[in-house]
Amino acid sequence: MAIIKAPPKQPKSVAIQARVAEAIKNQLDGYAEFIGSTPSYVITEALKDLFRRDKEFKSWQDQHACDAGEDAPAVHHA
């Protein structure tokens, strides 16, 4: 048995592009600096928190998972 465990595997990531107000970008960069991380990490964690907290979205997601017969539905963009 290894004394030091291997780090957890990072999930596959993809690039996205979004436009935000300059003030939001500045706050994002500032927050990332504040916590000693990256803007990508802040965005990912903020979205995960949003998806976890939004009960209406969870209900919608569950409904669409049943319709599609999927275990973990993807979020589709219109």
N, C-alpha and C positions, 0 to 999 in steps of 0.2 A: 504494500500500500504506500502510495506517495506521501511524503511528509507535507509537501506543498501541493495543494490542489490546483488543477488547471483553471484559468479564469473561465467564467461562463461564456458560452458562445453568444456573440452578438447577432441579433436577427438581421436578415437581409434588409438593406436599406435602398431606397430609390430617391432620386432627385425630384423635387417639385419646384415649380416657379409660381410665385404669387406677388401681387402688387399690393403694397400697404402705404399708408401715409408716411411721410418722412419722419414725423414725430414718433410713430409706432416703431419704425425701424430703429430709431435712436434709443427708445426705451428697451427694445429687445436686446440690442447690443449692450446697453448698460446693465440690464438684468443678468445677462450671460456673464459679463465681467464680474458683477457682484457675487455670483455664486461660483465663479471660477470654472465656467463651462463654456459651451458654444451656443450660438443662436439655434442651431439645429436641435440640440438637446432640449432647450427651453421650449421650442415649438412642439416637439414630440411629447414632452411631459405635460404641457398645457392641454394638448389635444386629448391625450389619454385621460386626463382628469375631467375634461369636458364630457367625453363619451361615457365615463364611469358615472358621472353625476346626473346626466340628463335622462330622467326616467321616461319621458315621452319618446325620446330617441331610442332607448332600449326597447320599449314596447314596439315601436315601428320596426326596428331591426329584427326583433323576434318574429313579428308578423311576416316580414319579407323572407326570413330564413325558412319558415314553414312553407310558404308559397313556392319557394325555389327548391326545397328539399335539401338545403345545405346545413352543415353544422356551424360554420363560422362565415356568415355572409360578408361579402365585400361591400364597401360603401360605394355606391355608384353616383357619379356626378352627371348632372343634366346639362 
